[in-house]
Every structure is written in C-alpha cells, then in structure tokens.
Amino acid sequence: MKVTVYTTTVCPYCKMLKGYLVEKGVSFAERLTDADPLAHEEMLKVSDGAMGVPFAVFEKDDGTVVKILGFDKEKVDAALGLS
C-alpha cells in the first residue's frame, strides 16, 4: 500500500494523522502544501479541488484508491483494513 499525506506545517490535525499512522506502523510520504507550490498543485488535482488538510491518499495493492479529507480514525482504519 502506498500512502501519501498532504499537510501544512502548522496544522494540528495533520500532526495527529501523521502520529496515528506512525503508531500503526504505516509508512507514508508527506507533501507539505504550504512549503512546496508543486505539492499544493498536486493536492488540488488529486483531491478534485479540495483545499483542506490533512488530505490522505491510500493506494491499495489491488488498485483501489481511498481519499480522506481531515483526520478521521474510523475512515483511516477502514482504508488500512484495520476495522
């Protein structure tokens, strides 16, 4: 599974999501949208224009893609197959 998390440097929910993923032993790529204009543009394309963070993309091995706006443990657990 490939996980990409779009964040900003000051977002407390971004920190919570990243901490939760680390706690669950999930590797992820972080894209800082407030420090990298290319990351911001990438997030806008992937999220269909959503500008909120955190925005996480879970690309499963079977090709399924799950996109989650915000930090929602239930949705994250479901995307990871933990629920």
PyRosetta script that sets phi, psi and omega in degrees:
from pyrosetta import init, pose_from_sequence

init()
pose = pose_from_sequence("MKVTVYTTTVCPYCKMLKGYLVEKGVSFAERLTDADPLAHEEMLKVSDGAMGVPFAVFEKDDGTVVKILGFDKEKVDAALGLS")
pose.set_psi(1, 137.2)
pose.set_omega(1, 176.0)
pose.set_phi(2, -108.6)
pose.set_psi(2, 128.2)
pose.set_omega(2, -179.5)
pose.set_phi(3, -121.3)
pose.set_psi(3, 128.5)
pose.set_omega(3, 175.6)
pose.set_phi(4, -121.4)
pose.set_psi(4, 131.1)
pose.set_omega(4, -179.8)
pose.set_phi(5, -120.3)
pose.set_psi(5, 120.7)
pose.set_omega(5, 176.8)
pose.set_phi(6, -93.0)
pose.set_psi(6, 126.0)
pose.set_omega(6, -173.1)
pose.set_phi(7, -138.3)
pose.set_psi(7, 176.3)
pose.set_omega(7, 166.5)
pose.set_phi(8, -125.3)
pose.set_psi(8, 164.8)
pose.set_omega(8, -176.8)
pose.set_phi(9, -71.4)
pose.set_psi(9, -19.9)
pose.set_omega(9, -174.1)
pose.set_phi(10, -111.7)
pose.set_psi(10, 3.4)
pose.set_omega(10, -174.1)
pose.set_phi(11, -82.4)
pose.set_psi(11, 116.4)
pose.set_omega(11, 179.7)
pose.set_phi(12, -67.5)
pose.set_psi(12, -32.5)
pose.set_omega(12, 179.1)
pose.set_phi(13, -70.6)
pose.set_psi(13, -30.4)
pose.set_omega(13, 175.3)
pose.set_phi(14, -63.0)
pose.set_psi(14, -44.9)
pose.set_omega(14, 179.5)
pose.set_phi(15, -62.9)
pose.set_psi(15, -38.9)
pose.set_omega(15, 179.1)
pose.set_phi(16, -64.8)
pose.set_psi(16, -44.0)
pose.set_omega(16, -179.9)
pose.set_phi(17, -64.0)
pose.set_psi(17, -46.1)
pose.set_omega(17, 180.0)
pose.set_phi(18, -61.3)
pose.set_psi(18, -42.7)
pose.set_omega(18, 178.2)
pose.set_phi(19, -62.7)
pose.set_psi(19, -39.4)
pose.set_omega(19, 179.6)
pose.set_phi(20, -65.6)
pose.set_psi(20, -42.5)
pose.set_omega(20, 178.7)
pose.set_phi(21, -64.1)
pose.set_psi(21, -41.3)
pose.set_omega(21, 177.2)
pose.set_phi(22, -62.1)
pose.set_psi(22, -44.7)
pose.set_omega(22, 179.1)
pose.set_phi(23, -57.6)
pose.set_psi(23, -36.3)
pose.set_omega(23, -178.9)
pose.set_phi(24, -85.7)
pose.set_psi(24, -1.6)
pose.set_omega(24, 178.6)
pose.set_phi(25, 75.9)
pose.set_psi(25, 26.7)
pose.set_omega(25, -177.4)
pose.set_phi(26, -97.5)
pose.set_psi(26, 123.9)
pose.set_omega(26, 174.9)
pose.set_phi(27, -77.3)
pose.set_psi(27, 143.8)
pose.set_omega(27, 179.2)
pose.set_phi(28, -152.4)
pose.set_psi(28, 156.4)
pose.set_omega(28, 173.5)
pose.set_phi(29, -99.7)
pose.set_psi(29, 133.1)
pose.set_omega(29, 178.5)
pose.set_phi(30, -104.8)
pose.set_psi(30, 134.6)
pose.set_omega(30, 176.9)
pose.set_phi(31, -120.9)
pose.set_psi(31, 112.4)
pose.set_omega(31, -178.5)
pose.set_phi(32, -83.2)
pose.set_psi(32, 105.5)
pose.set_omega(32, -174.1)
pose.set_phi(33, -76.0)
pose.set_psi(33, -20.7)
pose.set_omega(33, 178.8)
pose.set_phi(34, -89.8)
pose.set_psi(34, -12.6)
pose.set_omega(34, -179.8)
pose.set_phi(35, -108.0)
pose.set_psi(35, -14.7)
pose.set_omega(35, -175.2)
pose.set_phi(36, -134.8)
pose.set_psi(36, 104.9)
pose.set_omega(36, -179.1)
pose.set_phi(37, -57.6)
pose.set_psi(37, -33.2)
pose.set_omega(37, 178.1)
pose.set_phi(38, -66.8)
pose.set_psi(38, -38.5)
pose.set_omega(38, 177.0)
pose.set_phi(39, -64.4)
pose.set_psi(39, -38.8)
pose.set_omega(39, 178.6)
pose.set_phi(40, -63.0)
pose.set_psi(40, -46.4)
pose.set_omega(40, 178.8)
pose.set_phi(41, -62.7)
pose.set_psi(41, -41.4)
pose.set_omega(41, 179.1)
pose.set_phi(42, -60.7)
pose.set_psi(42, -44.9)
pose.set_omega(42, -180.0)
pose.set_phi(43, -62.7)
pose.set_psi(43, -42.1)
pose.set_omega(43, 179.9)
pose.set_phi(44, -60.5)
pose.set_psi(44, -37.8)
pose.set_omega(44, 178.2)
pose.set_phi(45, -69.4)
pose.set_psi(45, -48.0)
pose.set_omega(45, -176.3)
pose.set_phi(46, -67.2)
pose.set_psi(46, -34.3)
pose.set_omega(46, -175.1)
pose.set_phi(47, -92.9)
pose.set_psi(47, 5.8)
pose.set_omega(47, -176.6)
pose.set_phi(48, 58.4)
pose.set_psi(48, 37.7)
pose.set_omega(48, 174.5)
pose.set_phi(49, 95.3)
pose.set_psi(49, -4.7)
pose.set_omega(49, 178.6)
pose.set_phi(50, -65.3)
pose.set_psi(50, 136.9)
pose.set_omega(50, -176.8)
pose.set_phi(51, -110.3)
pose.set_psi(51, -2.6)
pose.set_omega(51, -178.9)
pose.set_phi(52, -77.9)
pose.set_psi(52, 153.3)
pose.set_omega(52, 175.3)
pose.set_phi(53, -130.1)
pose.set_psi(53, 155.8)
pose.set_omega(53, -2.4)
pose.set_phi(54, -71.7)
pose.set_psi(54, 150.8)
pose.set_omega(54, 173.4)
pose.set_phi(55, -125.9)
pose.set_psi(55, 118.4)
pose.set_omega(55, -175.1)
pose.set_phi(56, -114.6)
pose.set_psi(56, 140.6)
pose.set_omega(56, 177.4)
pose.set_phi(57, -121.3)
pose.set_psi(57, 120.8)
pose.set_omega(57, 178.8)
pose.set_phi(58, -108.4)
pose.set_psi(58, 111.8)
pose.set_omega(58, 178.7)
pose.set_phi(59, -102.8)
pose.set_psi(59, 106.7)
pose.set_omega(59, -175.8)
pose.set_phi(60, -79.5)
pose.set_psi(60, 159.8)
pose.set_omega(60, -178.5)
pose.set_phi(61, -61.4)
pose.set_psi(61, -24.9)
pose.set_omega(61, 179.8)
pose.set_phi(62, -86.7)
pose.set_psi(62, 4.3)
pose.set_omega(62, 178.4)
pose.set_phi(63, 95.4)
pose.set_psi(63, -9.8)
pose.set_omega(63, 177.5)
pose.set_phi(64, -67.1)
pose.set_psi(64, 138.6)
pose.set_omega(64, 178.0)
pose.set_phi(65, -119.7)
pose.set_psi(65, 127.6)
pose.set_omega(65, 177.3)
pose.set_phi(66, -116.6)
pose.set_psi(66, 127.9)
pose.set_omega(66, -180.0)
pose.set_phi(67, -115.7)
pose.set_psi(67, 132.1)
pose.set_omega(67, -177.1)
pose.set_phi(68, -130.3)
pose.set_psi(68, 123.7)
pose.set_omega(68, 175.3)
pose.set_phi(69, -96.0)
pose.set_psi(69, 126.8)
pose.set_omega(69, -179.2)
pose.set_phi(70, 88.5)
pose.set_psi(70, -179.1)
pose.set_omega(70, 179.0)
pose.set_phi(71, -106.6)
pose.set_psi(71, 104.7)
pose.set_omega(71, -179.0)
pose.set_phi(72, -128.3)
pose.set_psi(72, 103.0)
pose.set_omega(72, -175.4)
pose.set_phi(73, -55.8)
pose.set_psi(73, -41.6)
pose.set_omega(73, -178.4)
pose.set_phi(74, -61.9)
pose.set_psi(74, -44.5)
pose.set_omega(74, 179.7)
pose.set_phi(75, -68.1)
pose.set_psi(75, -39.4)
pose.set_omega(75, 178.6)
pose.set_phi(76, -64.4)
pose.set_psi(76, -46.1)
pose.set_omega(76, 178.4)
pose.set_phi(77, -59.5)
pose.set_psi(77, -41.1)
pose.set_omega(77, 179.3)
pose.set_phi(78, -64.9)
pose.set_psi(78, -41.3)
pose.set_omega(78, 178.8)
pose.set_phi(79, -63.8)
pose.set_psi(79, -33.8)
pose.set_omega(79, -179.5)
pose.set_phi(80, -85.8)
pose.set_psi(80, -6.7)
pose.set_omega(80, -178.6)
pose.set_phi(81, 77.3)
pose.set_psi(81, 26.5)
pose.set_omega(81, -177.9)
pose.set_phi(82, -98.0)
pose.set_psi(82, -6.7)
pose.set_omega(82, -176.7)
pose.set_phi(83, -99.6)
pose.dump_pdb("model.pdb")
